[in-house]
């Protein structure tokens, strides 16, 4: 009977070792798959960040003062303002009186 207990213990240890080995292989495979997925996600993120950078620079270019000014001149026919001279109106010219008459 002593030999059979040793066989049972040896078989139990062997099953435990095989089970742990199988578990190690399964976990290693899962870890490798997750690492590959992480790398793929990182590459996709890098591509999206590059697209965002390009779009941001296009937005900045589209709304730059130089571009808006060029479109205003070339497509809309606008011109740069020239020097504007403001004239002061003397107080006794009747403008104030007309405004008062309108207000009453």
C-alpha positions in Angstrom: 0.0 0.0 0.0 3.0 2.3 0.5 3.9 2.2 -3.1 0.4 3.1 -4.2 0.4 6.3 -2.0 3.7 7.3 -3.6 2.2 6.7 -7.0 -0.9 8.8 -6.1 1.3 11.6 -4.7 3.6 11.5 -7.8 0.6 11.5 -10.1 -0.9 14.4 -8.2 2.4 16.4 -8.5 2.7 15.5 -12.2 -0.9 16.7 -12.8 -0.3 19.9 -10.9 3.0 20.6 -12.8 1.2 19.9 -16.2 -1.7 22.1 -15.2 0.6 24.9 -14.2 2.6 24.5 -17.4 -0.6 24.6 -19.4 -1.8 27.7 -17.5 1.6 29.3 -18.2 1.3 28.7 -21.9 -2.2 30.0 -22.0 -1.3 33.2 -20.1 1.8 33.7 -22.2 -0.3 33.5 -25.4 -2.9 35.9 -24.0 -0.1 38.3 -23.0 1.4 38.2 -26.4 -2.0 38.8 -28.1 -2.7 41.8 -25.7 0.8 43.2 -26.4 0.1 43.0 -30.2 -3.2 44.7 -29.7 -1.6 47.4 -27.7 1.0 48.0 -30.3 -1.7 48.1 -33.0 -3.7 50.6 -31.0 -0.7 52.7 -30.4 0.1 52.9 -34.1 -3.6 53.8 -34.8 -3.4 56.5 -32.2 -0.2 57.9 -33.7 -1.8 58.0 -37.1 -4.9 59.8 -35.7 -2.6 62.3 -33.8 -0.8 63.0 -37.0 -4.1 63.6 -38.9 -5.2 65.9 -36.0 -1.9 67.9 -36.3 -2.3 68.3 -40.1 -6.0 69.4 -39.7 -5.0 71.8 -36.9 -2.4 73.4 -39.2 -4.9 73.6 -42.0 -7.4 75.3 -39.7 -4.7 77.8 -38.6 -3.8 78.5 -42.2 -7.4 78.9 -43.3 -8.1 81.5 -40.6 -4.8 83.3 -40.8 -4.9 87.1 -41.2 -2.7 86.9 -44.3 -5.1 84.5 -46.1 -8.2 86.4 -45.0 -6.6 89.6 -46.2 -5.6 88.1 -49.5 -9.1 86.7 -50.2 -10.6 90.0 -49.3 -8.4 91.8 -51.8 -8.3 89.3 -54.6 -11.8 87.7 -54.5 -13.9 90.4 -52.9 -12.2 93.5 -54.4 -11.6 95.1 -51.0 -8.8 97.5 -50.6 -6.7 98.5 -47.6 -8.1 101.6 -45.9 -6.4 104.8 -46.7 -5.7 107.5 -44.1 -9.0 108.7 -42.7 -9.2 112.3 -41.7 -11.8 113.3 -39.1 -13.0 116.9 -39.1 -14.2 118.5 -35.9 -17.5 120.4 -36.3 -17.6 123.8 -34.6 -20.3 124.2 -31.9 -22.1 127.1 -33.4 -23.0 125.7 -36.8 -26.6 124.8 -36.0 -26.2 121.1 -35.9 -26.8 121.0 -32.2 -29.9 123.1 -32.6 -31.3 120.8 -35.3 -30.7 117.8 -33.0 -32.5 119.6 -30.2 -35.5 120.4 -32.4 -35.7 116.8 -33.6 -35.7 115.5 -30.0 -38.6 117.7 -28.9 
